[in-house]
Amino acid sequence: MSNVASNPTASAAMRRQTRLFMVGAFAVAAIAFMVIAAGGINKNLVYYWTPTDLHAAGDKAYGASIRLGGMVVPGSIRNRSGVSGLEFDVKDATGMVHVKSNGVPPQMFRENIGVVVEGTMTRAGYFQCNRLMVSHNNQYKAPKAGHPMNKEELKKLMQSTEGLSDSSK
Protein backbone atom coordinates (compact mmCIF):
# COMPACT_ATOMS: atom_id res chain seq x y z
CA MET A 1 0.00 0.00 0.00
CA SER A 2 1.11 3.49 -0.71
CA ASN A 3 1.95 6.01 1.93
CA VAL A 4 -0.92 8.40 0.83
CA ALA A 5 -3.60 5.68 1.03
CA SER A 6 -2.55 4.71 4.56
CA ASN A 7 -2.43 8.34 5.76
CA PRO A 8 -5.89 10.04 5.66
CA THR A 9 -4.50 13.52 6.39
CA ALA A 10 -2.10 13.26 3.44
CA SER A 11 -5.01 12.22 1.18
CA ALA A 12 -7.11 15.19 2.33
CA ALA A 13 -4.20 17.55 1.78
CA MET A 14 -3.73 16.18 -1.76
CA ARG A 15 -7.43 16.71 -2.58
CA ARG A 16 -7.29 20.27 -1.17
CA GLN A 17 -4.20 21.03 -3.24
CA THR A 18 -5.85 19.66 -6.41
CA ARG A 19 -9.02 21.67 -5.71
CA LEU A 20 -7.01 24.88 -5.20
CA PHE A 21 -5.13 24.25 -8.43
CA MET A 22 -8.41 23.78 -10.36
CA VAL A 23 -9.99 26.93 -8.86
CA GLY A 24 -6.84 28.91 -9.68
CA ALA A 25 -6.74 27.60 -13.26
CA PHE A 26 -10.40 28.51 -13.82
CA ALA A 27 -9.84 31.99 -12.34
CA VAL A 28 -6.84 32.62 -14.61
CA ALA A 29 -8.79 31.38 -17.66
CA ALA A 30 -11.80 33.58 -16.79
CA ILE A 31 -9.63 36.68 -16.36
CA ALA A 32 -7.79 36.00 -19.63
CA PHE A 33 -11.11 35.55 -21.47
CA MET A 34 -12.45 38.84 -20.08
CA VAL A 35 -9.31 40.75 -21.09
CA ILE A 36 -9.38 39.35 -24.62
CA ALA A 37 -13.13 39.92 -25.02
CA ALA A 38 -13.07 43.49 -23.68
CA GLY A 39 -10.09 44.46 -25.82
CA GLY A 40 -11.59 43.00 -28.99
CA ILE A 41 -15.07 44.40 -28.47
CA ASN A 42 -13.92 47.98 -27.99
CA LYS A 43 -12.05 47.95 -31.29
CA ASN A 44 -14.97 46.46 -33.24
CA LEU A 45 -17.82 48.38 -31.63
CA VAL A 46 -19.71 50.63 -34.07
CA TYR A 47 -22.20 53.21 -32.79
CA TYR A 48 -25.32 54.19 -34.79
CA TRP A 49 -26.07 57.90 -34.34
CA THR A 50 -28.08 60.67 -35.93
CA PRO A 51 -26.50 64.11 -36.54
CA THR A 52 -28.14 65.36 -33.32
CA ASP A 53 -26.64 62.43 -31.35
CA LEU A 54 -23.24 63.11 -32.90
CA HIS A 55 -23.26 66.77 -31.82
CA ALA A 56 -24.51 65.84 -28.33
CA ALA A 57 -21.69 63.30 -27.85
CA GLY A 58 -19.02 66.01 -27.88
CA ASP A 59 -15.47 64.66 -27.56
CA LYS A 60 -16.67 61.03 -27.42
CA ALA A 61 -17.55 61.28 -31.14
CA TYR A 62 -13.97 61.95 -32.28
CA GLY A 63 -12.10 58.86 -33.43
CA ALA A 64 -14.94 56.42 -32.67
CA SER A 65 -16.33 54.15 -35.38
CA ILE A 66 -19.79 55.53 -36.10
CA ARG A 67 -22.67 54.80 -38.44
CA LEU A 68 -24.36 58.12 -39.09
CA GLY A 69 -27.91 57.98 -40.40
CA GLY A 70 -30.02 60.74 -41.90
CA MET A 71 -31.24 62.40 -45.08
CA VAL A 72 -29.03 63.95 -47.78
CA VAL A 73 -29.60 67.72 -47.76
CA PRO A 74 -30.87 69.09 -51.11
CA GLY A 75 -28.21 71.13 -52.96
CA SER A 76 -25.35 69.90 -50.77
CA ILE A 77 -23.84 67.22 -53.06
CA ARG A 78 -20.49 68.30 -54.53
CA ASN A 79 -17.77 66.32 -56.29
CA ARG A 80 -14.39 66.74 -54.60
CA SER A 81 -11.93 68.60 -56.80
CA GLY A 82 -8.77 66.70 -57.68
CA VAL A 83 -9.75 63.49 -55.90
CA SER A 84 -12.40 60.86 -56.32
CA GLY A 85 -15.35 60.99 -54.01
CA LEU A 86 -17.85 63.60 -52.97
CA GLU A 87 -19.00 65.87 -50.17
CA PHE A 88 -22.54 66.32 -48.93
CA ASP A 89 -24.52 67.14 -45.81
CA VAL A 90 -26.62 64.71 -43.77
CA LYS A 91 -29.47 65.98 -41.60
CA ASP A 92 -32.07 64.76 -39.18
CA ALA A 93 -34.89 66.75 -37.54
CA THR A 94 -32.57 69.22 -35.75
CA GLY A 95 -28.92 68.55 -36.66
CA MET A 96 -26.71 68.51 -39.72
CA VAL A 97 -23.23 67.06 -40.38
CA HIS A 98 -20.89 67.66 -43.32
CA VAL A 99 -19.63 64.37 -44.82
CA LYS A 100 -16.59 63.70 -47.03
CA SER A 101 -16.53 60.38 -48.84
CA ASN A 102 -13.66 58.92 -50.88
CA GLY A 103 -15.58 56.05 -52.40
CA VAL A 104 -17.91 55.80 -55.34
CA PRO A 105 -21.52 56.37 -54.22
CA PRO A 106 -24.23 53.78 -54.87
CA GLN A 107 -26.24 54.30 -58.04
CA MET A 108 -29.35 55.27 -56.06
CA PHE A 109 -27.52 58.03 -54.14
CA ARG A 110 -29.20 61.44 -54.59
CA GLU A 111 -30.67 64.37 -52.68
CA ASN A 112 -33.48 63.77 -50.18
CA ILE A 113 -32.68 60.07 -49.78
CA GLY A 114 -31.92 58.30 -46.52
CA VAL A 115 -28.29 57.29 -46.10
CA VAL A 116 -26.12 55.55 -43.55
CA VAL A 117 -22.45 56.52 -43.66
CA GLU A 118 -19.82 54.65 -41.70
CA GLY A 119 -16.63 56.35 -40.57
CA THR A 120 -15.30 58.78 -37.96
CA MET A 121 -15.85 62.38 -36.93
CA THR A 122 -12.72 64.49 -37.38
CA ARG A 123 -11.48 67.42 -35.30
CA ALA A 124 -11.66 69.50 -38.51
CA GLY A 125 -15.46 69.43 -38.14
CA TYR A 126 -16.52 66.95 -40.82
CA PHE A 127 -17.41 63.27 -40.90
CA GLN A 128 -14.88 61.14 -42.84
CA CYS A 129 -16.87 58.40 -44.54
CA ASN A 130 -15.38 54.97 -45.34
CA ARG A 131 -18.64 53.38 -46.46
CA LEU A 132 -21.79 54.91 -47.92
CA MET A 133 -25.09 53.00 -47.90
CA VAL A 134 -28.40 54.15 -49.33
CA SER A 135 -31.56 53.47 -47.42
CA HIS A 136 -34.69 52.56 -49.35
CA ASN A 137 -37.96 50.88 -48.51
CA ASN A 138 -37.98 48.14 -51.19
CA GLN A 139 -41.71 48.57 -51.71
CA TYR A 140 -43.17 48.18 -55.17
CA LYS A 141 -46.85 48.21 -55.84
CA ALA A 142 -47.80 47.17 -59.35
CA PRO A 143 -50.86 48.86 -60.79
CA LYS A 144 -53.97 46.74 -60.91
CA ALA A 145 -54.55 44.88 -64.15
CA GLY A 146 -56.17 47.18 -66.68
CA HIS A 147 -55.55 50.25 -64.53
CA PRO A 148 -54.14 53.00 -66.75
CA MET A 149 -51.79 55.50 -65.11
CA ASN A 150 -53.06 59.06 -65.17
CA LYS A 151 -50.74 62.05 -65.65
CA GLU A 152 -50.49 62.76 -61.92
CA GLU A 153 -49.41 59.18 -61.10
CA LEU A 154 -46.89 59.24 -63.96
CA LYS A 155 -45.48 62.58 -62.75
CA LYS A 156 -45.13 61.17 -59.21
CA LEU A 157 -43.32 58.08 -60.58
CA MET A 158 -40.92 60.25 -62.60
CA GLN A 159 -40.11 62.40 -59.54
CA SER A 160 -39.30 59.30 -57.49
CA THR A 161 -36.56 58.39 -59.98
CA GLU A 162 -35.13 61.91 -60.23
CA GLY A 163 -31.36 61.90 -59.94
CA LEU A 164 -30.87 58.33 -61.11
CA SER A 165 -28.68 57.94 -64.19
CA ASP A 166 -30.34 56.91 -67.42
CA SER A 167 -28.51 53.84 -68.72
CA SER A 168 -30.23 53.99 -72.11
CA LYS A 169 -28.33 57.12 -73.22
Sequence and secondary structure as in RCSB ss.txt:
>XXXX:A:sequence
MSNVASNPTASAAMRRQTRLFMVGAFAVAAIAFMVIAAGGINKNLVYYWTPTDLHAAGDKAYGASIRLGGMVVPG
SIRNRSGVSGLEFDVKDATGMVHVKSNGVPPQMFRENIGVVVEGTMTRAGYFQCNRLMVSHNNQYKAPKAGHPMN
KEELKKLMQSTEGLSDSSK
>XXXX:A:secstr
  HHHH HHHHHHHHHHHHHHHHHHHHHHHHHHHHHHHHHHHHH  EEE HHHHHHHGGGGBTS EEEEEEE TT
  EE TTSSSEEEEEE SS EEEEEE S   TT  TT EEEEEEEE TTSSEEEEEEEEE         TT    
HHHHHHHHHHTTT   TT 
